[in-house]
Amino acid sequence: MSPRDRCRVSVERNAAELITLSRSLHAEPETAFQEFRSAEKVARVLEDGGFRVERGAGGLPTAFTATYGSGRLVAGLCAEYDALPGMGHACGHNIIAAASAGAALALREVADELDLTVKLLGTPAEESGGGKIALLEQGVFDDVAMAMMVHPSPDEVGAPASLAIMDLRVRFSGRASHAALAPHLGVNAADALTIAQVAVGLLRQHLEPGQLVHGIVTDAGAAPNIVPAEAGALFELRAPDVAALHRLETRVRACLAAGAMGTGCTHEVDHVSPIYAELTCDGWLADAYCTAVAELGRRPLRPAEGRPRIAAGTDMGNVSRVLPVVHPTIAIDCGDAVNHQPEFAAACATPSADRAVLDGALALAWTAVAAAADEEERARLLDGVARRA
């Protein structure tokens, strides 16, 4: 039996367990850095499959690694499992985690034959917090030759490119006073925030192509008869690459400063989480994935047909700056819904989502098999690890 056939048999044999894992994660969503149950569910599936599990990888309580084999070529599989606040798995990370687990179990069957080490990385806090960035900094990716995962979406794309992204938190501080008896003694932090929002809104007309700004007010006073002494907001900035993102940051910070200057408030701005770099998928791995998933009846947009840039951001972009990455999207039946909508969350626990788990697992496994069996590709990947050492 060929390595590909053995991978297929493994996915079929473990299908029920993988679907149960996906549905269980979906039923008990946990947000960034709070994924204690979710991380343990995924870790146990791998541990029961004979993998060596290290919990708390990189000093993150909800991260882990699960390793099998001792081959020179380390195939990394990233499992995301954090959900969105108030919305559950509206980005389908339950599917991501189960598909990566399935691919890891499949590659276990051929690890010795292909001189592979299979390493699943449980990566928390993709939605906010940048778990992969922390794991990169702590050396958890150092031995990984290629990092792979598959993301559910309305569309099937072999090598999507995402935007770079950062979060800014602003805090305006003024002076409270009675809004009717002595408004002249107050310094209105909510007004400062209003001026800042108007400035950002006017800035949008002059943004560079691909730059985006969106935000929410987190607080702006407690009662209408009190001049608000404190107000805050969160802004998310996106751009085609990190350089353009920093140019945008400079302009947005000026808008925030205008709010403070116009009202007499003070203000502070800080980063909520690490900066996410733009995602760039590896061409060879993306082509191999597209070939694999096409054999399963799917029709992905291949790299040669263009790399559509999606407005989303991911900390997998930071990984792609360091080592070869494949991060395709796999389509599920979700009607008119898109990621981060309640309807998409519902679609991530359906027969279509279950099929995405199994197809994604097998296509990722076949991608790793193709890379390990191709002498030139194997040499390229191993050389990349050596150069990073």
The 8 nearest C-alpha neighbors of each residue, nearest first, counted from 0:
[[1, 4, 5, 2, 3, 6, 8, 7],
 [0, 2, 4, 3, 5, 6, 109, 7],
 [3, 1, 5, 4, 109, 6, 0, 368],
 [4, 2, 6, 1, 5, 365, 7, 368],
 [3, 5, 7, 1, 6, 2, 0, 8],
 [4, 6, 2, 8, 7, 3, 9, 1],
 [5, 7, 105, 9, 3, 4, 8, 2],
 [6, 8, 4, 10, 9, 5, 11, 3],
 [9, 7, 5, 11, 6, 10, 12, 4],
 [8, 10, 12, 6, 105, 7, 11, 13],
 [11, 9, 13, 7, 12, 8, 14, 105],
 [10, 12, 14, 8, 9, 13, 7, 357],
 [13, 11, 9, 10, 14, 8, 15, 7],
 [12, 14, 10, 16, 11, 15, 9, 17],
 [15, 13, 11, 17, 16, 10, 12, 18],
 [14, 16, 18, 17, 13, 19, 12, 11],
 [15, 17, 19, 13, 14, 18, 20, 44],
 [18, 16, 20, 14, 19, 15, 97, 13],
 [19, 17, 21, 15, 20, 16, 353, 22],
 [18, 20, 16, 22, 17, 21, 23, 15],
 [21, 19, 17, 23, 18, 22, 16, 97],
 [20, 22, 93, 18, 24, 97, 19, 23],
 [23, 21, 25, 19, 24, 20, 348, 26],
 [24, 22, 26, 20, 25, 21, 19, 27],
 [25, 23, 21, 27, 93, 26, 22, 37],
 [24, 26, 22, 23, 27, 28, 93, 88],
 [25, 27, 23, 24, 28, 22, 87, 88],
 [28, 26, 24, 25, 23, 29, 37, 87],
 [29, 27, 87, 82, 25, 24, 26, 88],
 [30, 28, 34, 82, 81, 33, 27, 31],
 [29, 31, 82, 81, 33, 83, 84, 34],
 [30, 32, 124, 33, 81, 127, 123, 34],
 [31, 33, 124, 34, 123, 61, 30, 60],
 [32, 34, 31, 30, 35, 29, 61, 81],
 [35, 33, 29, 37, 32, 36, 38, 61],
 [34, 36, 38, 37, 61, 33, 39, 60],
 [37, 35, 39, 38, 34, 40, 29, 27],
 [36, 38, 34, 40, 39, 35, 24, 80],
 [39, 37, 41, 35, 40, 36, 34, 61],
 [38, 40, 42, 36, 37, 41, 43, 35],
 [41, 39, 37, 43, 38, 42, 36, 44],
 [42, 40, 44, 38, 39, 43, 37, 45],
 [43, 41, 39, 45, 44, 40, 46, 38],
 [42, 44, 46, 45, 40, 41, 47, 39],
 [45, 43, 47, 41, 42, 46, 48, 40],
 [46, 44, 48, 42, 43, 47, 50, 65],
 [45, 47, 43, 50, 48, 49, 44, 42],
 [46, 48, 44, 45, 49, 43, 50, 42],
 [49, 47, 45, 46, 50, 44, 104, 43],
 [48, 50, 46, 47, 45, 51, 67, 66],
 [51, 49, 46, 67, 66, 45, 65, 48],
 [52, 50, 66, 65, 46, 67, 49, 53],
 [51, 53, 65, 64, 50, 46, 54, 66],
 [54, 52, 64, 63, 56, 65, 55, 51],
 [53, 55, 63, 56, 52, 62, 64, 60],
 [54, 56, 60, 59, 62, 63, 58, 61],
 [57, 55, 63, 62, 58, 54, 59, 53],
 [56, 58, 137, 134, 59, 55, 139, 133],
 [57, 59, 56, 55, 60, 62, 137, 134],
 [60, 58, 55, 62, 57, 61, 56, 32],
 [61, 59, 55, 62, 58, 54, 56, 32],
 [62, 60, 59, 35, 34, 38, 55, 32],
 [63, 61, 121, 55, 56, 59, 122, 60],
 [64, 62, 54, 56, 121, 55, 53, 120],
 [63, 65, 120, 53, 52, 119, 121, 56],
 [66, 64, 52, 119, 51, 50, 118, 53],
 [67, 65, 118, 51, 50, 117, 119, 64],
 [66, 68, 50, 117, 116, 51, 107, 118],
 [69, 67, 116, 70, 110, 117, 115, 111],
 [68, 70, 116, 115, 71, 67, 114, 111],
 [71, 69, 115, 114, 116, 72, 68, 111],
 [70, 72, 115, 114, 73, 69, 116, 381],
 [71, 73, 115, 70, 116, 74, 144, 381],
 [74, 72, 116, 143, 144, 115, 117, 75],
 [75, 73, 117, 145, 118, 144, 143, 116],
 [76, 74, 146, 118, 119, 143, 145, 147],
 [77, 75, 119, 147, 146, 99, 148, 120],
 [76, 78, 120, 148, 119, 147, 121, 122],
 [79, 77, 96, 121, 99, 122, 95, 120],
 [78, 80, 122, 96, 92, 123, 95, 81],
 [81, 79, 92, 93, 96, 37, 123, 78],
 [82, 80, 30, 31, 29, 124, 123, 34],
 [81, 83, 88, 30, 87, 29, 28, 80],
 [82, 84, 87, 86, 30, 85, 88, 89],
 [85, 83, 86, 30, 87, 82, 29, 31],
 [84, 86, 87, 83, 82, 30, 28, 341],
 [85, 87, 83, 84, 89, 341, 88, 344],
 [88, 86, 82, 83, 28, 89, 85, 84],
 [89, 87, 82, 91, 344, 90, 25, 83],
 [344, 88, 90, 339, 343, 91, 87, 338],
 [91, 89, 338, 88, 339, 92, 344, 343],
 [92, 90, 88, 93, 94, 89, 347, 151],
 [91, 93, 95, 80, 94, 79, 90, 96],
 [92, 94, 21, 91, 96, 24, 95, 80],
 [93, 95, 92, 97, 91, 96, 356, 21],
 [96, 94, 92, 98, 93, 97, 150, 149],
 [95, 97, 78, 99, 93, 79, 94, 98],
 [96, 98, 100, 94, 21, 99, 17, 95],
 [99, 97, 360, 356, 101, 95, 100, 359],
 [100, 98, 102, 96, 101, 97, 76, 78],
 [101, 99, 97, 103, 98, 102, 96, 104],
 [100, 102, 360, 98, 104, 99, 103, 97],
 [103, 101, 360, 364, 105, 99, 100, 104],
 [102, 104, 100, 106, 105, 101, 99, 107],
 [105, 103, 107, 101, 102, 106, 100, 48],
 [106, 104, 6, 102, 9, 107, 103, 108],
 [107, 105, 103, 108, 109, 104, 110, 364],
 [106, 108, 104, 110, 105, 109, 103, 67],
 [107, 109, 106, 105, 110, 5, 6, 104],
 [110, 108, 112, 106, 107, 111, 2, 113],
 [111, 109, 115, 107, 113, 112, 114, 106],
 [110, 112, 114, 113, 109, 115, 68, 70],
 [111, 113, 109, 110, 114, 115, 2, 108],
 [112, 114, 110, 115, 111, 109, 371, 372],
 [115, 113, 70, 111, 112, 110, 71, 72],
 [116, 114, 70, 110, 72, 113, 73, 71],
 [115, 117, 73, 68, 70, 69, 67, 72],
 [118, 116, 67, 74, 66, 73, 115, 103],
 [119, 117, 66, 75, 65, 74, 76, 120],
 [118, 120, 76, 65, 75, 64, 77, 66],
 [121, 119, 64, 77, 122, 76, 63, 78],
 [120, 122, 63, 78, 62, 64, 77, 79],
 [121, 123, 79, 62, 130, 78, 131, 120],
 [124, 122, 130, 62, 125, 79, 32, 81],
 [125, 123, 31, 130, 128, 127, 126, 32],
 [124, 126, 129, 127, 123, 130, 314, 128],
 [127, 125, 124, 31, 128, 81, 83, 82],
 [128, 126, 124, 125, 129, 31, 272, 130],
 [127, 129, 272, 124, 130, 125, 273, 31],
 [130, 128, 125, 132, 131, 314, 124, 127],
 [129, 131, 123, 124, 133, 132, 122, 128],
 [132, 130, 134, 133, 129, 122, 314, 135],
 [133, 131, 135, 129, 134, 130, 136, 314],
 [132, 134, 136, 130, 135, 131, 137, 129],
 [133, 135, 131, 137, 139, 57, 132, 136],
 [136, 134, 132, 138, 133, 137, 140, 139],
 [135, 137, 133, 134, 138, 132, 139, 57],
 [136, 138, 134, 57, 135, 139, 133, 58],
 [139, 137, 141, 135, 140, 136, 134, 57],
 [138, 140, 134, 141, 137, 135, 57, 56],
 [141, 139, 143, 138, 135, 142, 134, 75],
 [142, 140, 138, 139, 143, 388, 384, 135],
 [143, 141, 140, 144, 384, 73, 139, 138],
 [144, 142, 73, 140, 145, 141, 75, 74],
 [143, 145, 73, 380, 384, 74, 381, 142],
 [146, 144, 323, 74, 143, 324, 75, 322],
 [147, 145, 75, 324, 76, 323, 325, 74],
 [148, 146, 76, 325, 324, 77, 326, 75],
 [147, 149, 326, 77, 76, 99, 325, 150],
 [148, 150, 327, 326, 328, 95, 359, 329],
 [149, 151, 328, 95, 329, 327, 152, 148],
 [152, 150, 329, 328, 330, 91, 331, 149],
 [151, 153, 330, 154, 328, 329, 331, 150],
 [152, 154, 330, 331, 337, 333, 332, 155],
 [155, 153, 330, 152, 156, 329, 328, 331],
 [154, 156, 299, 329, 330, 328, 300, 157],
 [157, 155, 300, 299, 328, 327, 158, 159],
 [156, 158, 327, 301, 300, 299, 285, 289],
 [159, 157, 327, 280, 302, 285, 156, 306],
 [160, 158, 306, 307, 308, 156, 157, 327],
 [161, 159, 308, 278, 279, 307, 306, 309],
 [162, 160, 278, 309, 308, 277, 312, 311],
 [163, 161, 277, 239, 312, 238, 310, 237],
 [162, 164, 277, 276, 240, 238, 275, 237],
 [163, 165, 237, 275, 236, 312, 274, 162],
 [166, 164, 274, 236, 235, 275, 167, 237],
 [167, 165, 235, 271, 270, 234, 236, 272],
 [168, 166, 270, 234, 269, 233, 271, 235],
 [167, 169, 233, 269, 268, 232, 270, 271],
 [168, 170, 268, 232, 231, 267, 233, 167],
 [169, 171, 231, 267, 266, 230, 268, 172],
 [172, 170, 266, 230, 188, 229, 265, 231],
 [171, 173, 229, 265, 264, 188, 228, 266],
 [174, 172, 228, 186, 264, 188, 187, 229],
 [175, 173, 228, 186, 185, 176, 187, 172],
 [176, 174, 228, 226, 185, 227, 225, 186],
 [175, 177, 185, 226, 225, 178, 184, 182],
 [176, 178, 225, 181, 180, 179, 182, 224],
 [177, 179, 182, 224, 225, 226, 176, 180],
 [180, 178, 177, 181, 182, 224, 225, 176],
 [181, 179, 177, 178, 182, 176, 183, 224],
 [180, 182, 177, 183, 184, 179, 178, 176],
 [183, 181, 178, 185, 184, 177, 179, 176],
 [184, 182, 181, 185, 186, 176, 178, 180],
 [185, 183, 182, 181, 176, 186, 174, 175],
 [184, 186, 176, 174, 175, 182, 183, 226],
 [185, 187, 174, 173, 188, 264, 263, 175],
 [186, 188, 190, 227, 189, 173, 226, 228],
 [187, 189, 191, 173, 229, 230, 190, 228],
 [190, 188, 192, 219, 191, 230, 187, 227],
 [191, 189, 193, 192, 187, 188, 194, 262],
 [192, 190, 258, 188, 194, 189, 259, 193],
 [191, 193, 195, 189, 190, 194, 258, 196],
 [194, 192, 190, 196, 195, 191, 197, 189],
 [193, 195, 258, 197, 191, 192, 196, 198],
 [196, 194, 258, 255, 192, 198, 254, 193],
 [197, 195, 199, 193, 198, 194, 200, 192],
 [196, 198, 200, 194, 199, 195, 193, 201],
 [197, 199, 195, 201, 254, 200, 196, 202],
 [198, 200, 202, 196, 197, 201, 254, 195],
 [201, 199, 197, 198, 202, 203, 196, 204],
 [202, 200, 198, 203, 199, 204, 197, 205],
 [203, 201, 199, 200, 204, 205, 198, 206],
 [202, 204, 206, 205, 201, 200, 199, 212],
 [205, 203, 202, 206, 201, 200, 207, 199],
 [206, 204, 203, 202, 207, 201, 208, 210],
 [207, 205, 203, 204, 210, 208, 202, 211],
 [206, 208, 210, 209, 205, 243, 247, 238],
 [209, 207, 210, 206, 238, 239, 211, 205],
 [208, 210, 238, 239, 207, 211, 237, 206],
 [209, 211, 238, 237, 207, 208, 206, 239],
 [212, 210, 237, 236, 238, 209, 213, 206],
 [213, 211, 236, 235, 237, 234, 214, 210],
 [214, 212, 235, 234, 211, 236, 215, 233],
 [213, 215, 234, 233, 235, 212, 232, 216],
 [214, 216, 233, 232, 217, 234, 213, 231],
 [217, 215, 232, 218, 231, 233, 214, 219],
 [216, 218, 232, 231, 215, 233, 219, 230],
 [219, 217, 230, 231, 216, 220, 232, 229],
 [220, 218, 230, 189, 229, 231, 227, 217],
 [219, 221, 227, 222, 218, 229, 230, 189],
 [220, 222, 223, 219, 227, 225, 218, 224],
 [223, 221, 224, 225, 220, 227, 226, 219],
 [222, 224, 225, 221, 226, 178, 220, 227],
 [225, 223, 178, 222, 177, 226, 179, 176],
 [226, 224, 177, 178, 223, 222, 176, 227],
 [225, 227, 175, 176, 178, 187, 185, 177],
 [228, 226, 220, 187, 229, 188, 175, 225],
 [227, 229, 173, 174, 175, 188, 172, 187],
 [230, 228, 172, 188, 227, 171, 173, 219],
 [231, 229, 219, 218, 171, 188, 189, 170],
 [232, 230, 170, 218, 217, 169, 216, 171],
 [231, 233, 216, 217, 169, 215, 168, 234],
 [232, 234, 168, 214, 215, 167, 169, 216],
 [233, 235, 214, 167, 213, 166, 168, 236],
 [234, 236, 166, 213, 212, 214, 165, 167],
 [235, 237, 212, 165, 164, 211, 166, 234],
 [238, 236, 164, 211, 210, 163, 162, 244],
 [237, 239, 210, 244, 163, 162, 209, 240],
 [240, 238, 162, 209, 163, 243, 277, 210],
 [241, 239, 163, 277, 243, 238, 242, 244],
 [240, 242, 244, 243, 163, 276, 245, 277],
 [243, 241, 244, 245, 240, 246, 238, 239],
 [244, 242, 246, 245, 241, 240, 238, 247],
 [243, 245, 241, 238, 247, 242, 246, 248],
 [244, 246, 248, 247, 242, 243, 241, 249],
 [247, 245, 243, 249, 244, 248, 242, 250],
 [246, 248, 244, 250, 245, 249, 251, 243],
 [247, 249, 245, 251, 246, 250, 252, 244],
 [250, 248, 252, 246, 247, 251, 245, 253],
 [249, 251, 253, 247, 248, 252, 254, 246],
 [252, 250, 254, 248, 253, 249, 247, 255],
 [251, 253, 255, 249, 254, 250, 248, 256],
 [254, 252, 256, 250, 251, 255, 257, 249],
 [255, 253, 251, 257, 195, 198, 252, 256],
 [254, 256, 195, 252, 257, 258, 253, 251],
 [255, 257, 253, 259, 258, 254, 260, 252],
 [258, 256, 260, 254, 255, 259, 261, 253],
 [259, 257, 191, 195, 194, 261, 255, 256],
 [258, 260, 264, 256, 191, 257, 262, 261],
 [261, 259, 257, 263, 258, 262, 256, 264],
 [260, 262, 258, 259, 257, 263, 191, 194],
 [263, 261, 264, 259, 260, 191, 258, 186],
 [262, 264, 260, 259, 261, 186, 265, 173],
 [265, 263, 259, 173, 172, 262, 171, 188],
 [264, 266, 172, 259, 171, 173, 263, 267],
 [265, 267, 171, 170, 172, 259, 264, 268],
 [266, 268, 170, 169, 171, 269, 265, 168],
 [269, 267, 169, 168, 170, 167, 266, 270],
 [268, 270, 168, 167, 271, 169, 267, 166],
 [269, 271, 167, 272, 166, 168, 268, 273],
 [272, 270, 166, 167, 168, 269, 273, 128],
 [271, 273, 128, 270, 166, 274, 127, 129],
 [274, 272, 129, 275, 128, 165, 271, 270],
 [273, 275, 165, 164, 276, 272, 163, 166],
 [276, 274, 164, 314, 163, 313, 317, 273],
 [277, 275, 163, 316, 317, 241, 274, 278],
 [276, 278, 163, 162, 316, 161, 240, 279],
 [316, 277, 279, 161, 160, 319, 276, 280],
 [280, 278, 160, 319, 277, 316, 281, 161],
 [279, 281, 325, 324, 158, 282, 278, 326],
 [280, 282, 323, 324, 284, 283, 325, 285],
 [283, 281, 285, 284, 286, 280, 302, 158],
 [284, 282, 286, 285, 281, 287, 376, 370],
 [283, 285, 287, 286, 281, 282, 325, 288],
 [284, 286, 288, 282, 287, 283, 157, 325],
 [287, 285, 289, 283, 288, 284, 282, 290],
 [286, 288, 284, 290, 285, 366, 289, 291],
 [287, 289, 291, 285, 366, 286, 290, 362],
 [290, 288, 286, 292, 291, 287, 157, 293],
 [291, 289, 287, 293, 288, 292, 286, 294],
 [292, 290, 288, 362, 289, 294, 293, 365],
 [291, 293, 295, 362, 294, 289, 290, 297],
 [294, 292, 297, 296, 295, 290, 291, 298],
 [293, 295, 292, 291, 296, 290, 297, 289],
 [296, 294, 292, 293, 297, 358, 291, 362],
 [297, 295, 293, 294, 298, 292, 358, 291],
 [296, 298, 293, 295, 292, 299, 294, 155],
 [299, 297, 293, 300, 296, 155, 292, 289],
 [300, 298, 155, 156, 157, 301, 289, 297],
 [299, 301, 156, 157, 155, 304, 298, 302],
 [300, 302, 157, 304, 303, 299, 289, 286],
 [303, 301, 305, 304, 158, 306, 157, 282],
 [302, 304, 305, 301, 306, 300, 286, 282],
 [305, 303, 302, 301, 300, 306, 307, 157],
 [306, 304, 302, 303, 307, 301, 300, 158],
 [305, 307, 159, 302, 158, 160, 308, 304],
 [308, 306, 159, 305, 160, 309, 158, 156],
 [309, 307, 160, 161, 159, 306, 310, 162],
 [308, 310, 161, 311, 160, 307, 162, 159],
 [311, 309, 162, 161, 308, 312, 237, 209],
 [310, 312, 309, 161, 162, 313, 164, 237],
 [311, 313, 162, 161, 164, 163, 310, 275],
 [314, 312, 315, 316, 275, 125, 311, 278],
 [313, 315, 316, 275, 317, 129, 131, 125],
 [314, 316, 318, 313, 317, 319, 278, 131],
 [278, 317, 315, 277, 276, 319, 314, 318],
 [318, 316, 276, 320, 315, 319, 314, 275],
 [317, 319, 315, 321, 316, 320, 322, 314],
 [318, 320, 316, 324, 321, 317, 322, 323],
 [321, 319, 317, 318, 322, 316, 279, 276],
 [320, 322, 318, 319, 317, 323, 387, 135],
 [321, 323, 319, 320, 318, 324, 145, 144],
 [324, 322, 145, 281, 319, 146, 325, 280],
 [325, 323, 146, 280, 319, 281, 145, 147],
 [324, 326, 147, 280, 285, 281, 284, 327],
 [327, 325, 148, 149, 147, 324, 280, 158],
 [328, 326, 157, 149, 158, 156, 325, 150],
 [327, 329, 150, 156, 155, 151, 149, 152],
 [330, 328, 151, 155, 152, 150, 327, 154],
 [329, 331, 154, 153, 152, 155, 151, 328],
 [330, 332, 351, 352, 153, 333, 152, 151],
 [331, 333, 351, 334, 346, 330, 153, 352],
 [332, 334, 346, 336, 343, 331, 335, 153],
 [335, 333, 336, 332, 153, 342, 337, 343],
 [334, 336, 333, 337, 153, 342, 343, 332],
 [337, 335, 343, 334, 333, 342, 340, 338],
 [336, 338, 343, 340, 153, 339, 335, 152],
 [337, 339, 90, 340, 343, 89, 152, 336],
 [340, 338, 89, 90, 337, 341, 343, 344],
 [339, 341, 343, 342, 338, 89, 337, 336],
 [342, 340, 344, 343, 89, 86, 345, 339],
 [343, 341, 345, 344, 340, 336, 346, 333],
 [342, 344, 346, 340, 345, 341, 89, 336],
 [89, 343, 345, 341, 88, 347, 342, 346],
 [344, 346, 342, 343, 347, 348, 341, 89],
 [345, 347, 343, 333, 344, 348, 349, 342],
 [346, 348, 352, 344, 345, 91, 349, 343],
 [349, 347, 346, 352, 345, 22, 25, 350],
 [348, 350, 352, 351, 346, 347, 353, 345],
 [351, 349, 353, 352, 354, 348, 355, 346],
 [352, 350, 354, 349, 353, 331, 332, 355],
 [353, 351, 355, 349, 347, 354, 350, 331],
 [354, 352, 350, 356, 355, 351, 18, 349],
 [353, 355, 351, 357, 356, 352, 358, 350],
 [356, 354, 352, 358, 353, 357, 359, 351],
 [357, 355, 98, 353, 359, 354, 94, 358],
 [356, 358, 360, 354, 359, 355, 361, 98],
 [359, 357, 355, 361, 360, 356, 354, 362],
 [360, 358, 362, 356, 357, 98, 361, 355],
 [361, 359, 102, 98, 101, 357, 363, 358],
 [360, 362, 364, 358, 363, 359, 102, 365],
 [363, 361, 365, 291, 292, 359, 364, 360],
 [364, 362, 366, 360, 365, 361, 102, 359],
 [363, 365, 102, 361, 367, 366, 362, 106],
 [364, 366, 368, 362, 367, 363, 361, 369],
 [367, 365, 363, 369, 288, 364, 287, 368],
 [366, 368, 370, 364, 369, 365, 371, 363],
 [367, 369, 365, 371, 366, 370, 372, 364],
 [370, 368, 366, 372, 367, 371, 365, 373],
 [371, 369, 367, 373, 368, 372, 376, 377],
 [370, 372, 368, 377, 369, 373, 367, 113],
 [371, 373, 369, 370, 368, 374, 113, 377],
 [374, 372, 376, 370, 375, 371, 377, 369],
 [375, 373, 377, 376, 378, 372, 371, 370],
 [376, 374, 378, 377, 373, 379, 370, 380],
 [377, 375, 379, 373, 378, 374, 370, 380],
 [376, 378, 374, 380, 371, 379, 375, 370],
 [377, 379, 375, 381, 376, 380, 382, 374],
 [380, 378, 376, 382, 377, 381, 375, 383],
 [379, 381, 383, 377, 144, 382, 378, 376],
 [380, 382, 378, 384, 383, 379, 377, 144],
 [383, 381, 385, 379, 380, 384, 378, 386],
 [382, 384, 380, 386, 381, 385, 379, 387],
 [383, 385, 381, 387, 382, 386, 144, 388],
 [386, 384, 382, 388, 383, 387, 381, 380],
 [387, 385, 383, 384, 388, 382, 381, 380],
 [386, 388, 384, 385, 383, 141, 321, 382],
 [387, 385, 386, 384, 141, 142, 383, 382]]
